Amino acid sequence: MLVNYSLIFVSLLLFAGLGIDAGLLERSYLQLQGAAQAAAAGSSVALQRGGSSSTITSAGQAAAAMNGYTNGTNGVTVTIANPPSTGTYAGNSSAVLATINAAVPTTFLGILGMGNVNMKATAQAVAPTLVNLSSFYNVTAIYTDGTSIPDTGGFDGSGYAYSANALGEARASNNLGALISWRGNLFTLGAPNTKNGVANTTVTLPSGNYSQLLIVASTAFGPLTETWNVYYSDNSYTSLTQNMSDWCNPQFYSGETVVVQASYRDAEPWGASTPTENELPNCIYGYSINLDSSKTLSKIVLPATRQVVVFAIGLKK
């Protein structure tokens, strides 16, 4: 029997090429999905800042472009819908839906007349429900430069505090004004020189069904491992035990994100007569707790220590 080795070789080469294209297309889709998530987060931030429809769309398209997909270029379209007409948050005016369509070039599939494969990725983002912490503030953790800090006061209880000026510079570099951003969500810090943080207490949460709780917090004299308990109306609860970095020494633990980093802190330790700027970078971190959305939320019990200070809490459906 005569064997056509050239035909076998071409067939094997074609199958190998198809496998290569399949891998490239999978990677392209993951990149496209990541760009869609970035677009949703970017447009959600613009929405939370009160932006117009065109501003919200521009913010989402800019985020997609930063991730390799520019609207109107090489067949790419990036659209932003607020509110979404489909999906989990359909009709929710606090939500956005980002959709990216792109023609992804192939290599060997071009032999079969498929030089491009059309792909579509979508992502949604919704603004969190922010918990009003003002009635729970019990720590003055943020000061303006030059303001006297008590020997036993400040963020760490020993005369060291976050600088509102340095935090403002960090936020300004990201065009956030008086806000901080994490995961496409905006949070507001309390006013400086007065109670603006919460420690070692129980915080009442808005009644409702939520899937995730977001915490903006930091730790003094860390690192620490602390437990957070979130209670529901039936008195059951969800717990999170989390490794937490010291405010001046990020360890990048699993489940921990640096939300903002300032270039210095304010200091007036024991024996000092005037406050100074202490040139030590410091961070505020973000943590999240997945909730049982079938249950009605009630309260959160913060870690039983003055060393953990919470600046903001948000809830997501």
Secondary structure, 3 states (H helix, E strand, C coil): CCCCHHHHHHHHHHHHHHHHHHHHHHHHHHHHHHHHHHHHHHHHHHHHCCCCHHHHHHHHHHHHHHCCCCCCCCCCEEEEECCCCCCCCCCCCCEEEEEEEEEEECCHHHHHCCCEEEEEEEEEEECCEECCCCCCCCECCEECCCCCCCCCCECCCCCEEEEHHHHHHHHHHCCCCCEEEECCEEEECCCCCCCCEECCCEEECCCCCCCEEEEEEEECCCCEEEEEEEEECCCCEEEEEEEECECCECCCCCCCEEEEEECCEEECCCCCCCCEEECCCEEEEEEEEECCCCCCEEEEECCCCCCEEEEEEEEEC
